[in-house]
Amino acid sequence: MKAEASPRQWAFVLSIVLILFSIYGFTTPRTVTLEDDGLFIMASLDAGVAHPPGYPLFTLLGHLFSYLPLDSPAFRIHLLSGLLGAAACAVLYLNLNLAGVPSWFSFISALAYGVSEHFWSQSIIAEVYGLNALLCFSVLLFCLRFLKIPGNPIRELGVAALCFGLGLANHWPLVVLVFPAFALLLLPKWRFILKWIPILFAIALGSAGLLYLWMVWRSLQPGLTGFYGPINSLKEFWFYISRQGYAGVDVSPSADMSDRFGFIQHFAGEALMQISPAGAVFAVFGIFWLIRKQTYGILAATVWIFLAHSIGLIFLLGFDYEFLNLAVFRPYPLVSYGMLAFWMGCGFCLAWDKIRPWVKDGKPVFKLIPLFGLLIPIFLLQKNLNANDRSHDHFAENNARMILGGLEPDAVLFVYGDSETGPLGYFHFAEGVRPDIKLLSMQGLVYPNRILSPLISEGRKKAVIESFLRDTQKPVYFMTSENDFPNTFGNIHFGFYKKMNRRGNSSSIQLRFDKGVENYFKTLVEGPKPKDRWNRHRHNKLMHQFGDFLGYTLLSEDPKLNNRAGGLVKAMENQYYGLTGMAEILIQHGNSNHLKTAHEWLAKADSLMDETLSKERLGRHHYLRGFLAYRIGNREQAIKQFRSSLKVYKHPENPSRNALQRLNVKASEGGDSS
């Protein structure tokens, strides 16, 4: 196969980009979603700094796309992801061509990869993984070109080094993991390459360094989105790009080898489905085809890439194997799935080699057999359309607008966590919704109007917020638990958000029904549960939060409040998180009648458990049962449940540990889990 693409091949490239970009454009959300979508959109709009390691290349490209005269700001940045994803598939096609795979088989494989569930899902939101795939495939492409073109053209290696450097300025951990793959591929020419290594490293590190310098400069500009704020020193820069702030996120104290094996098993199942079971079979054929062709360098490189972005990452990370972390991990192996598509294209060649003599002697119609390969991308398109058509996904928008619409004029709203910071920040700062309010992050993250540094201790953050609350005369709202918000005054609970009550003390809670909040709650319980894992996780948290509110209403001595809550409590009967949220309040503060009701709710909740429950939530469930048993005087059952909680959730912050200590019982983790 010639290194230079022919006009026919460029026609295939253009077709791949147009087909996939059209699919992504029609299915992309028109508004903000969860994950890191809101943060990347905000950072792109003002060319700010996203979360570590900063992703300066993506935010720069996003800033250019923000000038498109199209629909919403979110839609513009989503289109960037779509274009990058489509381009990545086109480069994958070119890689297959250079490996000796005919254009038609390369075209089918690239399309199949483009409509695979996980790659498609990341090509319709503001995320960096499509760009990472594009750059990894581009490095592979120019390394292959270097090997194919006679005369050892150093220009090709220079472009490969440039793409590698740009990858470092996008998602450097994923790019570094696959560096050995390119070294393996280029090993036959190592003597020639050795003398050029200083220049190649200078190109790679120089291109990455320029983009990171630009990121530092942008962080120092006032009024811009910045995850940690200004980068004022080399120490802060290293803290940023080394992702030291994520040390506690990437490794969980409750994770062990069983979690890693769970992820491996899950990845194996996903790998089987991403390019379809038939495609996976052809991928196996493709490995044999590469061996038969004696292209061991390509085989070694693609195997390394496949393993590094999947099994390798699983062992490097320490995630708990649970519902939300599966969503967090989902985009990491995208390049691994690209290698499956690469092998699938090679597998088509092996199958075609076997049947070609038969076709050659048969009727001309048999020459159309390769067309049947299109059934794989067609099948994947039909299979994944329902999950990835998010053109009408307004889940994050509806939640954000409900909250912003319920605030008093000139209010202050404190937010905490990604699910609040991204969507609310997007509508307030990017779309200008409720310009009268002051939106602040309790963590000091992302927003340009921070009142504290995110790098100070938790104790100092608490002191700064307490001082702010004492000094401001504006109405103050917050969305997190009363225990997490450093408020020395009372609270007014609206269900999904709370207001600081200056007339009360820290333990006083007033309850207020709001028509907008009630209507929003009804849409959540009456509508179908979200398909997207992030939306589902947020839905569960909202149910628990409103369950907390309803629990307090049932403790109230106001009959009007009780009556108004009655229908809403009934609506919670099929919501695990709502039932446990209500039960938790009754167990903590209720009388004997309330405890009986809480017992009934927990029994009902037992039957509603599903795969969305995290280790922490399962541990909490046993803890609540133990707390309930303790309150009704059943010490033996309480101990049993507390031990079961520790067995499920082996985390130092599990409250069951302290509960057992108060009961003067050894915190054994080997208790009965029933």
GUVO-723595 format. One record per residue: residue in one letter; x, y, z of N, C-alpha, C in turn. Coordinates in steps of 0.02 Angstrom, whole numbers, plus 50000, padded with zeros to 5 digits. Layout:
% GUVO-723595
AXYZXYZXYZ...
***
This chain:
% GUVO-723595
M500424994050000500005000050000500445006250000K500305010849955500685017049951500535021450011A501045025350032500955029750089500505035750072E500555038050010500155043849990499445041549970A498945044949998498255043049984498055045149914S497665041049881497415042449814496775046549819P496555049549762495915053149763495335048849787R495345042449770494815037949792494825037349869Q495415036849896495465036249969495245042750003W495425048349974495195054750003494435055349999A494135052349948493405052349944493105048350002F493425042850019493205038950076493285043050141V493855046450147493975050550207493425055750215L493285059350160492765064450163492085061550180S491945055650151491305052450165491245050650239I491775048050269491765046250340491625052450383V491975057850368491875063950407491165066550400L490905066850339490235069550328489695065150360I489755058650352489255054150379489245054550455L489825053950486489845053750559489705060650589F489965065950559489825072550586489075074150581S488745071750529488025072750524487655068950579I487865062750591487555058750645487645062150712Y488255064350725488395067650789488015074250795G487975077950740487625084350742486885083650757F486575078450729485855077450740485705074750810T486185071350841486045068150905486355071750965T486735076950953487055080551008486555084651048P486655085251113486205089551153486265096851131R485705100251132485705107351114485855111751175T485915108751233486045112451294486545108551336V486695111051395487205108151437486985101351465T487465096851476487325090451508487755089951571L487765084051601488185082951660488885080751638E489215076451674489925074951666490305081551674D490805082651632491195088951634490965093851581D490375092651553490145096551496490115103951512G489795105851566489725112951582490395116251593L490855112851626491525115751639491895116851574F491895111951528492265112751465491945118151422I491295118751425490975124151386491175130851413M491135131851479491315138251508492045139851495A492485134951503493195136151492493335137751419S492955134651373493055135951302492805142851283L492255144951311491955151351291492415157251305D492755157051362493195162751377493935160751375A494095155051342494785152651336495105152351405G494745149351452494995148651520495355142051530V495335139651592495715133651610495225128451638A495205122651607494765117251629495085113551688H494765108051708495035104451766495705101251748P496105099451798496775096751785496765090851737P497245090651690497835095051685497725101451645G497125103551634496985110051603496735109751532Y496955104751492496715103751423496745110051381P497325113351377497345119751340497185119051266L497355113351236497215112651164496465112451152F496105108551192495385108151182495045114851195T495245118351249494905124751264495065129951211L495665129651182495835134351127495395132951066L495345126551047494915124850991494185126551006G493975125151068493295126751088493155134151084H493655138151102493565145451098493445147651026L493805144650980493705146250909492995144350887F492765138550909492095136250891491545140450924S491715143650979491205147651014490965153550973Y491345155350920491145161050878490665159050823L490525152550816490045150450765489355153350779P489025156050728488365159050738487815153750739L487865149150788487405143450791487085142850859D486445142250863486065140050920486385142350986S486425137751035486675139451101487435138651105P487765141851154488485140751164488645133351173A488215129751209488345122651220488365118851154F487895120251110487855116751046488485117951005R488765123951007489365125450968489955121150991I490055120651056490615116651081490495109251071H489865107151075489705100151060489885098450988L489785103150943489955101950873490705101050864L491105104450904491825103450902491995096150918S491695093450970491815086450987491605081850930G491045083550898490815079550841491305079550784L491575085450768492055085850713492705082150730L492935082850791493545079350812493445071850811G492865069550833492715062350832492695059650761A492355063350716492315061150646493015061050615A493425066050631494105066250603494525060450629A494425058550693494785052850721494635046450682C494005045550664493815039550626494115039750556A494155045750527494465046250461495205044450464V495545046550517496265044850524496345037450537L495875034450573495885027150582495835023650515Y495415026150471495365023450403496035023650367L496385029350372497035030050339497545025250368N497515024150434497965019250465497855012250437L497225010450429497065003950402497325003250330N497245008650292497505008550223498255007250222L498625010650266499345009850268499545002950291A499114999650329499254992850352499104987750298G498854990050240498714985450185497994983250180V497544986450218496844984550216496504988550160P496134985250114495794988750059495324994250085S495214999150044494825005050064494125003250089W493804998450055493114996950074493084994050145F493544989550161493554986650228493764991850279S494224996250260494425001650305493845006450319F493465007850268492885012250274492365009350322I492225002850314491734999550357491964999750430S492604998350441492874998050509492855004950542A493025010150504493015016950531492305019050548L491825017450506491125019150520490875015350582A491055009050586490845005050644491105008050709Y491735010050707492025013250767491655019750783G491505023550731491175030050742490485029550772V490125024050759489445023250787489445018250845S490045016250869490065012150929489805016250987E489505012951035489125016551087489555021751125H490125019651150490505024151193490855029751154F491125028151096491445033551057490925038651035W490355036351013489815040850993489605045251053S489545042351112489315046151170489785051851188Q490435050951174490925056251190491005061251134S490715059851076490765064351019490175069051013I489735068951063489145073351060489105077851121I489615077751164489645082351221490335085551222A490405090651263491055094051268491525089751310E491915085651277492395081251309493025080551266V493565078251298494215078351266494415071751235Y494005066651241494225059851221494215058751146G493785062251110493815061851037494455064951011L494655070551041495285073751022495875069251040N495845065951097496385061351116496445055651065A495875052851043495895047550993496185050150928L495985056050907496235059050845496995059650847L497265062050902497985063150906498365056650912C498105051850950498435045250954498445041850887F497885041950852497865038850785498315042650736S498385049250746498815053150701499545051450711V499755050550774500445048350787500575041650754L500105037050762500175030450731500215031050655L499805035450627499795036350554500465038750528F500755043850559501385046550532501975042050548C501935038050600502445032950610502415027650555L501805025650536501725020850481501965023850415R501815030150404502045033550343502805033650340F503115035050397503845035050400504125028250379L503805022950402504045016250385503895014450312K503375017250283503165015350215503525019350161I503665025650175503965029950123504715028450118P504965027150059505685025750051506105031750071G506705030350095507175035750109507145038450180N506775035250224506745037450294506585044950301P505995047150279505825054350280505715056750352I506185060750376506135063150445505545067850454R505295070550399504705074950404504115071350437E504025065050419503455061250447503535060350523L504145058950544504265058350616504165064950651G504345070350618504245077050647503505078450658V503095076550609502365077550617502095073050672A502355066850676502145062250729502325065150797A502935068050803503135071150866502695077150882L502505080950832502055086650843501385084250869C501105079150838500455076450860500505073650932F501075070450946501185067851014501205073651064G501545078951047501575084851091500895087951101L500495088451047499815091051054499395086551099G499525079951094499185075351138499355076551211L499995078151224500205079751292499845085851319A499665090451274499305096451293498555095451295N498345089251285497635087651290497515083151349H497725076851344497645072151400498295068251406W498795071351437499465068451437499505061451469P499125059851522499195053051550499035047651499L498505048651459498315043551410498825043151354V499115048851335499615048851281500255045551304V500475047051365501095044051391501035036451394L500445034051412500345026751418500475023051352V500355026351296500435022951232501105024551198F501525028451230502175030051199502575023751182P502605018651226502985012651208502735009251145A502095010051129501825006951069502165009851007F502265016351006502595019450948503335017650945A503635016851004504335014651006504405007550978L503935003250995503944996450968503854996450892L503425000650868503285000950796503905003250758L504265008050787504845011050752505495007450767L505485002150805506084998750826506544996650768P506274994350712506724992350657507164998150631K506955004350641507345010050616507685013850673W507825010350728508055013850787508725017350777R509165014350736509825017450725509755024250691F509315024550642509205030850606508865035950652I508375033650691507975038250733508395041050791L508885037150814509265038950873509565045950868K509845047550810510175054050803509685059850800W509045058250786508535063550781508135064350846I508275060150895507875060250957507855067150990P508425070650997508385077351029507905082050993I507925081950926507485086350888506755084250896L506625077650894505945075150900505655076750969F506075075951021505845077651088505725085151094A506145089151062506055096351064505395098451031I505225095150976504595096650942504005094750987A504025088651016503475086251058503395090551120L503945091351157503895095151220503795102551208G504075105051152503985112151137503265113851120S502945109651080502245110951062501795110451123A501925105451165501535104851227501675110651273G502325112451279502515117851325502215124551306L502185126051241501895132351219501155132851239L500795127351231500085127351248499985127951324Y500425124651363500355125351436500565132251459L501055135351426501225142351443500645146951428W500315145751372499715149651355499175148751408M499105142551432498615141051485498775144951548V499415145051567499615148851627499465156251619W499625158851560499495165951548498745167351551R498335163051524497615164151526497355163651598S497665159351639497435158751708497535165151748L498005169251726498165175451762497715181251740Q497315180251689496865185551666496245185851711P496035191651731495455192151777494795190451743G494345187651781493665186551757493575180551712L494045175751711493995169951667493865163651708T493565158751674493475152251705494145149051719G494245146551778494865143251797494735138451853F494915132151844494735127151893495005128851962Y495655130351966495955132252030496105139652035G495965143351983496125150451984496815151751955P497115157551969497765159351941498315154451959I498745153051911499335148751923499925153551932N500135154451994500625159752011501335157252022S501445150752020502105148252034502215141551999L502845139551995503005133151965502705127452006K502675128252072502385123252115501635122352100E501285128052091500575127652075500465124652006F500915126251959500855123351892500945115751895W501435113451932501545106251938500955102851973F500685106152024500095103452058499525102652008Y499475107451963498935107451914499015101751864I499575101651828499635096851773499765089751798S500015088951859500135082251886499505079251915R498965083151919498315080851943498365078352016Q498785081752056498855079752126498205080452164G497785085252143497155086252177496665080552168Y496805076052119496365070452106496605064052139A497125064652181497405058652211496885054752251G496445058352286495935055052325495335052752284V495295055052221494745053052177494925046852138D495545046652114495765041052072495875034652110V495995035152175496115029252216495655029552277S495195024652282494725024452338494985019852393P494925021952456495155017652511494755011152517S494155011052488493745005052494493815000352434A494245002052386494334997752327494874992652340D494794986652311495294981352317495344977652251M495684972052251495784968352188495134965952158S494644964552199494004962252171493684967652128D493794974052146493534979452104493894979652037R494554978652038494924978651975494694972851930F494594967151959494364961451920493654962651893G493264966251933492594968051909492634972551848F493094977451849493174981851791493444978051731I493894973251742494154969351686493594965251654Q493184962251695492624958351668492144962951630H492014968851659491564973551625491864975851559F492514977351559492834979551497492804974151443A492894967951464492864962451415492174962151382G491654963051422490984963051394490864968951348E491124974851369491044980851326491434980051261A492044977251266492444976351205492094971851156L491724967051181491354962451137490794966051101M490504971151133489904974351105490054980751066Q490624984051079490744990551048490744990250972I491054985050945491034984350871490604978450850S490164976250895489694970750886490054964050896P489694958950917490004952250924490314949750859A489974951050803490264948950739490914952650725G490914959250740491524963150731492084960750776A491914958550837492424955950883492744949550855V492334945350824492594939250793493084941050737F492884945950696493344948050642493984951150671A493924954450729494524957250761495024951850779V494764946150803495204940450818495534938050753F495134937650700495414935750635495974940650615G495854947050631496334952150611497014951150643I497024948950705497664947550738498034942050701F497684936850681497994931450643498234933950574W497854938450545498054941250479498714945050485L498774949150539499394952950549499984948250561I499864942750597500394937750608500594934550542R500084932750502500224929550438500604934150391K500444940650394500794945550352501474947350380Q501624944850441502254946250475502364953650488T501814957150500501854964250519501854964650596Y502414962050623502434961450696502474968150732G502764973050699502794979750729502104982650739I501684982250688500994984750693500614980750746L500704974250746500364970050795500574971950866A501224972650878501464974350944501204981250966A501214986050920500994992750937500244992950954T499844989650913499114989850925498924985950987V499274980451001499134976651062499314980751123W499884984251121500084988451177499554993951189I499344997351136498845002651143498204999851173F498004994051148497384991051172497434989551247L497984986751269498054984851340498184990851385A498574995651360498755001451402498155005551421H497695006651374497105010851388496525006951418S496645000851436496104996851466496364993351529I496674987551521496904983751579497424987751618G497884991051582498384995051616498085000451660L497595004051632497265009351671496885006551731I496585000851722496194997851776496654996551836F497264994251823497724992851878498054999151905L498115004351864498395010651888497905014351932L497265014051914496745017451952496485012952008G496185016052056495905012152112495175013752123F494775013152071494055014652076493685008952110D493165010752147492675005752168492275003652108Y492144997152103491744994652047491014995752063E490735001252037490045003052050489765007451994F489135008751998488745011651944489055018051915L489185022951957489435029351931490145028751906N490565024951940491265024251918491315020651851L490825016551835490815013651768490715019051715A490325024151733490235029851687490865034051684V491215034751740491845038451741492365034951697F492395028351703492895024451666492715023751592R492095024351575491855022851507492265025951450P492465032351453492825035051396493575033451394Y493855030851449494575029751450494805024751397P494445019251384494695014351334494485015851263L494295021951246494055023251178494575021451126V495205023051139495735021351091495825013751088S495715010251144495735002951142495205000251095Y494605003051098494075000851052494265002550980G494645007950971494885009450904495345004050877M495745001150922496174995650900495764989550882L495204988450917494764982950897494494984050827A494304990250812494064991850745494614990850693F495234992650713495804991650669495884984150654W495874980150705495944972850695495354970050656M494764972950666494184970550628494304971550553G494564977450534494714978650463495214973550436C495714971950477496194966850457495864959950452G495394958650497495034952350496494614951450433F494334956950408493974956550344494434953950289C495064956150291495544954050240495664946450243L495734943950305495844936750312495244932850285A494644935050302494044931550277493994932050201W494144937950175494094938950103494614934750065D495204934150095495724929950063495484922650058K495094920450107494864913550107494324912350055I493884917350044493324916249999493444919049929R493994922849921494114926049856494174921049799P494544915449807494574910649751493884908149731W493464906949779492784904549764492384909949728V492464916149749492104921649717492374922749646K493024921849638493334923149573493064918449519D492914912249539492664907349491491894907349487G491574911349528490844911249531490534916749490K489904918249505489534923349469489764930349491P489684935349446489894942149464489554944849527V488934942549539488574945049597488944943449662F489344938049662489714936049722490234941349742K490424945449693490904950749708490614956049754L489964955849763489644960649808489644958449881I489944952549893489954949949962490244954850011P490794958549995491064963350044490564968650067L490044969850025489544974750046489194972650110F489164966150123488834963850184489184966250247G489814968350240490164971050298489824977350325L489454980850282489104986950304488564985350355L488354979050359487844977250408488084978650479I488744978350490489004979550558488894986850579P489124991950541488974998850563488225000450562I487854997350516487134998550515486814995750578F487014989750598486764986750660486944991150720L487574993450723487784997550779487415004250781L487295007150723486925013450720486225012550748Q485885007250727485205005950751485205004250825K485695000350847485724998150917485865003950965N486315008550945486555013650990486185020350983L485745020850934485405027250923484985029250983N484625024651012484185026251068484585029051127A485155025951142485555028151199485905034751185N486105035951123486525041751108486165047451073D485525046651060485145052451034484955056851093R485355061851106485245066251163485045073251140S484775073551080484575080051053484015083251094H483655079151132483115081851174483265080751248D483895080051265484095079051335484135085851369H483635087251410483615093551448483625092251523F483885086551542483875084751613484255089851656A484875091251637485285095951676484985102951671E484735104751613484445111451604483835112351648N483385107451649482775108151688482925108951763N483415105251787483605105751857483895112651872A484345115051828484665121451839484155127151836R483705126951788483215132451781482715132451839M482545126451864482095126151922482415129651982I483045128251994483385131252051483485138752042L483735140651985483855147751973483205151751974G482665148651949482025152051947481705152952016G481905148952065481605149352131481935154152179L482495157152158482865161552203482575168552205E482635171752262482425178752269482885183252228P482655189252212483095193952176483715195552217D484275196352182484905198452212485155193452265A485015187052254485205181952303485915179452291V486165175752340486805172152334486645164652336L486935160852289486845153652288487525150152291F487625146052341488225141952347488095135152316V488565132752274488495126152244489095121952264Y489005115352258489535110652277489515104652231G490075102652205490115096652163489985098052089D490205093352047490165094251974489455095051948S488985091051977488305091051951487945097651962E488175101552009487895108152021488305113551987T488975112951994489415118251970489365119251894G489365113651856489365114251783488725117051754P488145113851765487525116351735487325123351759L487345124551825487145131051851487635136451828G488275134851828488765139651804488675141151731Y488515136051691488405137251620487845142151608F487265140951639486695145351626486805152351654H487145152851711487245159451740487785163351703F488375160251693488935163851664488935163751588A488725158251557488755157751484488135160351449E487545159051478486925161251446486615167251481G486915169451536486675175551568486015174951604V485835168851626485215167751663485305170351735R484835174151758484835177051825485485181051838P485595186351799486195190351811486195194051877D485605194351909485555197951973485855194052031I485925187452025486165183452081486925182952081K487195180652137487905179252143487985171752152L488285168452103488385161252105489085159752129L489155156052184489805154752214489905147352224S490535145252219490715138352232490975137752304M490685133052342490915131852410491645129452410Q491855126352356492535123752351493025128752322G492765134452299493205139352267493425137452198L493055133052165493255130352100492895133752042V493215133851985492925135351919492725142751910Y492265145251951491985151851938492495157351949P492455162651909492945168151916492835172551976N492245172052009492075176552065492195173152132R492685168652136492805164852198492955169352256I492725167352315492855171052377493395167652418L493645161852394494175158352429494585154252380S495195152752400495625148652358495455141252368P495405137452314495255130352321495835126352351L496415129452357497015125952381497125126652456I496705130352491496785131052563496445125052598S496565124352662496285118752699495535119252706E495215113652721494485113652729494275118052788G494685118252840494535122452897494525129852879R495015131952839495045138952818494475140652770K494295135852727493715136952682493095138252723K492995134152774492405134952818492405141752851A492985143952874493035150452908492875156152860V493115155652798492985160952749492235161352733I491915155552724491195155552709490795158252768E490975156252828490625158752888490685166352893S491275168952879491375176152880490945179552827F490915176652767490505179452713489775179552733L489535174252764488835173752783488665178952837R489125180252881489005185252933488975192252904D489375193452853489445200352827488915202152775T488685197252735488215198952682487515199952708Q487155204452676486455205652693485985202752641K486265199452591485865196552538485565189852559P485005187952530484735181152544485225175952518V485385170952558485885165952542485555159152535Y485685155752479485415149052467486005144252458F485865137852473486365132652462485995126152445M486365121152420486055115052396486325108752429T486845109352468487135103552500486805102352568S487035097252603486765095552669486905101152719E486445101952767486555106852820487205105452858N487385099052863487995097252899488625099352861D488575100052795489155101852755489215109352742F488675112952753488685120152741488815123752807P489355127552812489545130652876489115136652895N488495135252912488005140452927487845140253002T487975145753036487825146053108487115148353121F486745149953068486055152053074485595146153059G484945147553054484465142353039484395141252964N483975136452945483875134752875483135134552858I482975136652797482305135752769482375130852711H482035125152718482115119552671481555119952619F481745120352555481265120552500481205113952462G481595109052482481565102552448482195101052409F482345105152359482945104052319483485109252333Y483325114252371483815119252393483575122152459K484025125552493483885128152559484085135452562K483805139052609483965146152619484185147252691M484695151452698484925153152765484405157552800N484235155752862483745159452901484095162852959R484185169452954484565173153004484205173353072R483565171853072483195172253135483235165753175G483525160553147483555154153181484265152453202N484325147253242484985144853260485185139053214S485795136353223486065131553175485665125053172S485255123653223484865117353223484145118253202S483935124453188483235125553170483125124853095I482575121553077482395120553007481665122352996Q481535126852951480855128352930480735125152862L480115123352849479945119852787479485124152745R479635124752681479235128852636479085124852572F478445124452556478255121452492478255126852438D478555125152382478585129652325478275126152266K477825129452231477455126352176477925124052120G478425128052105478905126052053479295119952072V479485119452135479855113652160479405107452158E478775108152179478305102452178478205099952107N478105104452061478005102451991478615098851963Y479195101351981479815098151958479875091151987F479715090452051479745083952083479275079052048K478685081252031478205076851998478455074551930T478795078951894479075076851829479615071551838L479975071851893480505066951906480215060051922V479695059951964479425053451985478945050451935E478615054651896478135052151848478445050351781G478995053451764479325052051701479765045951704P480005043651647480465037851646481135039651678K481455034751708482105036051737482615037151681P483085041751691483555043451638483965037451615K484145037451550484555032151522485295033351537D485505039551532486205041151543486395040051616R486975037051628487185035351696487275041651739W487545046951711487635053051750486965056151768N486495056251721485825058751736485485054451789R485575047951782485255043351830485545044451900H486195045251904486505046551969486245053052000R486195058151959485925064551984485195063852004H484805060251965484105058951981484055055652049N484475050752063484465047352127484615052152185K485115056452175485285061252227484715066152240L484375068152187483815072652195483245069352233M483125062952219482605059352255482765058852329H483395057552344483595057052415483535063952449Q483715069152412483675075852439482955077852455F482505076252409481805078052421481505073352473G481745067252477481525062752530481715065452598D482295068452603482515071752665482005077152684F481805081152635481315086552647480645083652670L480405078452636479765075452655479795072252724G480365069452741480445066652808480335071952862Y480605077852851480505083252899479775085452902T479435085352844478735087552845478315082752887L478485076252887478105071452926478235072153001L478785075253019478935076653090478595083053114S478365086953067478065093353084477395092453120E477245097053165476605096853200476075101053164D476245103753107475775107753068475365103053024P474705102253037474295097652998474255099552924K474265105952909474245108152839474865105652801L475425106152836476055103852806476045096352795N475775092752845475725085452839475285083452781N474705086752776474225085052723474515086352654R474865092052647475135093752582475685088852561A476025086252611476565081452597476305074552581G475685073052600475425066252593475475063452524G475235067152474475255064652405475955063852379L476405068252401477105067852378477455061852409V477285060252473477565054352505477345048052468K476715047952449476445042152412476805041252345A476985046952314477325046652250478025043652256M478285043652318478955040952330478965033352339E478405030052336478365023052354478795018552309N478945020752248479345016652203480045019552192Q480255023952238480905027252232481355025152291Y481845021052278482275018752332482595024552369Y482875029252332483245034652364482775039352402G482175040252377481685044352413481465040952478L481335034552475481125030852535481665030952589T482295029752569482825029652619482975036752644G482885041752601482965048652624482455050452677M481825048552667481305049852717481435045852780A481605039452772481725035152829482295037752872E482805040152841483385042552879483205048152927I482785052752904482575058352948482145055753006L481695051152991481265048553044481675044553095I482165040853072482585036953118482985041553164Q483225046953136483645051553174483235055653225H482625057753206482275062653246481575060453268G481335054653245480635052953257480505049353322N479845048453336479625044653395479495037353375S479195033553420479085026453407478645025253346N478135029453336477705028653277478095030053213H478515035153217478925036753158479405030953142L479675027853194480145022353184479805016453150K479175015353167478795009953135478715011353060T478555017753045478495019752974479165018952938A479705020952971480365020352941480535013052927H480345008552972480475001452961480104998952899E479485001252890479094999152831479415001852767W479665007952770479975010952711480625007352693L481025005652742481645002152728481504995152700A480984991952725480794985352698480584986052625K480214991352610480014992652541480624994252498A481094998052527481694999952490482124993852473D482104988752516482484982652503482304979652435S481674980052417481444977152354481594981552294L481814987752307481934992452252482674993352238M483094989652273483814990352261483984988252189D484434991952158484644990352090485394991652082E485614991452020486334991952007486614998852020T486185003852031486425010652041486705011852111L486585007252157486815008252225487575007352229S487905012352256488625012052266488775008152330K489415006652340489625003552403489425007952462E489535014352454489365018952508488615018752524R488215018552471487485018452481487265011852512L487555006352491487394999852521487604999752594G488205002352607488425002752676487975007152718R487745012652688487285017152723486625013652738H486405009552692485775005952702485815001452764H486364997652769486454993452828486534997652891Y486865003352884486945007852942486265010252967L485825012252920485165014552940484775008952975R484835002952949484494997352981484784996153051G485434996953058485734996153123485535001753171F485505007753147485305013553187484575012653210L484155010253164483455009053181483395003553234A483774998153224483764992853274484004995353343Y484504999553343484765002353406484225006553440R483865010553400483365015053430482775011253459I482615005453432482055001653460482294996653512G482944996753528483204992753583483474985953564N483564984553500483824978053479484574978753466R484964978153519485684979253514486024974053470E485814967753475486134962453437486034963553362Q485424965453342485294966753271485674972853247A485734977853291486094983953273486824982253258I487134978253301487834976353291487914972453226K487444967953213487464963953152487444968453090Q487004973353091486934977753032487544982353025F487804984853080488394989153076488994985253047R489064979053068489604974953041489494973452967S488874972252948488724971152878488894977352837S488754983252866488914989552832489664990052819L490064988252869490794988552861491044983452811K490704977752808490904972652760490784975052688V490234978652678490064981052611490494987052593Y490594991652641490934998052627491524998852674K492094996152653492694996152695493055002752690H492755007852717493015014652711493085017552781P493635021152795493725023952862493185028852884E492825031752836492305036552853491615033352860N491575026852856490935023552867490705024652939P490115027652950489885029153018489765022953061S489705017153029489595011053068490195009453112R490785011753092491385010553132491325014153200N491115020453197491025024253260490445021453301A489925019153265489345016353301489545010253341L489955005953313490184999953349490645001753407Q491035006853397491475009153452491065011653511R490515015253495490085017753549489745011953586L489625006553549489325000653581489844996053613N490474998453611491034994553641491094987653609V491004987553543491054981353505491614982053454K491994976653444492524976753395492244977853325A492544982353287492294984053220492504978753170S492274972653181492454967153136492094968053070E492454966553016492154967052949491924960252924G491924955352969491734948752947491044946652968G490614951652982489944950153006489504947452951D488924945252972488414942652926488174948352882S488134947252818487924952452771487184952152757S486814947952793486104947352778485724953252806
***
